[in-house]
Amino acid sequence: MTENTTPRLSEDRLINVPAGFPSTHYAVSQLFTEAASDRLAFWDNQARQLKWTTPWHTTLEWNRPFASWFSGGRLNASENCLDVHMASDTRNKLAVIWEGEGGAITRYTYAELHDEVARFASVLVNTFNIKPGDRVTIYLPLIPQAIVAMLACARVGAIHSVVFGGFSASSLIDRINDSQSRLVITADGGYRRGSVVGLKSIVDQAVECCDSISAVIVVRHTGHDVTMVSGRDFDYTELLHTTHDHYPPIPMSSEDPLFILYTSGTTGKPKGIIHTTGGYLTHAKYSTALVFDLKPVDIYWCTADVGWITGHTYVVYGPLSNGATIMLYEGAPDYPDKDRFWQIINRHKITILYTAPTAIRAFMKWGDHYPHRHDLSSLRLLGSVGEPINPEAWMWYFREIGRNQCPIVDTWWQTETGGIMITTLPGSEPMRPGYAGKALPGITIEILSDTGVRIQNGSGLLTITDPWPSMARGIWGDNERFISTYWSRFNSYFAGDGAATDPEQSIMVLGRVDDVLNVAGHRIGTMEIESALVDFNPIAEAAVVGITDDIKGQAIIAFTILKEGHPITPTLEAEVINWVATSIGAIAKPKRVIFTPDLPKTRSGKIMRRILKGLAEGSPIGDSTTLANPDIVEAIKDLLNKH
Ligand code: WTA
């Protein structure tokens, strides 16, 4: 375990709430007081903001580490995102503004989105016999049908498992087989920097290895030719045209799973994180309204893909349950030019922008002239998520994108927490670049030392003390792993991040302390990459480390030992990189592959990744006296220099 508990730098800059932003100080202090005086009553109040068909009888049943929130209650997530708006003016408000990479624009009002979701739900039940609790895999580009598919599953009580469109066939196979999905909803393809990514052909390869799949539904998006297997593959639009039936939302128990979302951990196998209906939706609705200070007129743009948790909570469930208008953009930020985001903001008059530090650092590098080409005055609030934002990037975002007029919410959370846990609520107090801020009202955070002692001023490990409504309820099919990963080190929930706190309880998140990398805001396990590497025939052994990268936060360096007698050909490095892209997905590609005769190991044979990381970063490697093969340090140094 590489402990990451040293602050990057001390940051004492305080940025006042911009003058034009209304103060929320009083309202926020009220919320903190309310939550502190009776936490469960506070969460009851938040849950009451949803529509329940049957009220709950017990707010929380806590059988550590398993929680039941709002037991006895019944509700439907799709009803709370759509049907609840049908009786008000929100019915005719825009729910989704979608812009394709090629420039096409499609708009859906809430009534239109409701119509398509309810009809697709009818197809799921009547044509495919999907029942509550069945799993459905969604493998789509960022198009409105991704939202339709998620909400249609939720409507009929099916558990969706969205797989990011950048994952390879073998990653898709693992996720389908682990969840035993019955259906895959995909598209012919998606666009990325002008070229087509053929999603359907990837699904064709995958379903060959997935016995649980009985049908594939295909959205025609790019229009290129795809193979349609008769009796197995169905055209989305044709299916939709078969019915005008509006399938009613099925009341689900509060604790029924709403979705599974796979995320990387410290072993080779991704974890299927389970979120349930009532608690998840309560926090999604509450935190979206509070953290983004959501107003009815806002045009809200969270740039995440629905394949990640940010896309689930802050593209779909949070904003739609609040009746907000959301922006969706399918493509890359630098297509056709590096000002695409700023063009979109100006064109659609975006008021709230929520994106990732890796994107902000890329924009910074591309230069100020790109945002300066466009009028960004519609923006009133900015957000950041996915990795620590360095103060320089924070200040650039504030100055160049926010024009010194928009508060920034730096939000810390995880797939497992379901929603935002830490931030500085906008308008409530001055902001400190580099500090995420305080726990949200209703959430209790403690920074602990290695031995579990609470740290009030200094650095340690980030934990969440009390159960919260949107907490993960488990890992699909693997409760033991759920317990050992999150609940065995301390009495509270251990997040896997290092953090520092000051006496006012403002928190600076320092990054992962386990073998999970964060590359461009995406979580990837070192073990996952290592097991892909050793599956490549020429490779005998592999160790992967993350090194600091100016844009992506971290970059992957792979050290590999080739099998006896295998030559290092000029193309071998590229072949290895491609292999990883095909085994996992492009997000897991190593930046460099080093072919070494040996790896630094302890006498018991454990690879010392800390030494590899130091060597690759050119930083001190620390104590190497416990190595069984100390000579390898100099040898690897030479290889790195030669590379
Ligand atoms: C990191 C994404 C610092 C952290 C929502 C966490 C952050 C992991 C921040 C979860 C932030 C997320 N500051 N680090 N504001 N937000 N992280 O599951 O290491 O994809 O554990 O969820 O991202 O990544 P995940």
Residues whose N, C-alpha, C, O or C-beta is under 5 A from the ligand:
A	BS01	WTA	I309 S384 V385 G386 E387 P388 I389 D410 T411 W412 W413 Q414 T415 A436 A495 D497 V509 G511 R512 G521 R523
